[in-house]
Amino acid sequence: MSPGRRGRRAVATLEGLKGALVLLAGLGAFALVHRDAQAFAEHVVRHFHLNPAGHAPRSFLEAADHLDDARLRWLAAGAFSYALLRLLEGWGLFREREWAEWLGALSAALYVPFEVAAFVSRPSPLRGALLLLNLAVVTYLAGLLLERRRRRP
């Protein structure tokens, strides 16, 4: 397998994993319709022995307090749409489709300004790694697109 194919498949796998993870989150949101989201959030905080007064658990509990069935349905629909897009991109990259390379490069590039702002405001190794990974994906897919353009008659 050529290095180009391996790299494309690595990005496809990453996108597929992101899609699957968001699909699971969407299913979780949909499962909370007609249930008490606040009680579920409190259970999660207790289960993981989190301090409910801590910033992240408190934000999680406050967000759950504002969830009603309509918002949960919208969250689930958004998650399903995003997951479909990521899974479609992964499939297209595995099949070496040019449209998938464009989709991947453009959608990854959209996140870069937000990742830079997050890293600058609160630097962390995780934020730095995510920024570098995203820049690598954008650079790699852009390189594939340039290579395609050079091969065209």
Secondary structure by P-SEA (a helix, b strand, c coil): ccaaaaaaaaaaaaaaaaaaaaaaaaaaaaaaccccaaaaaaaaaaaaccccccaaaaaaaaaaaaccaaaaaaaaaaaaaaaaaaaaaaaaaaaccaaaaaaaaaaaaaaaaaaaaaaaacccaaaaaaaaaaaaaaaaaaaaaaaaaaacc
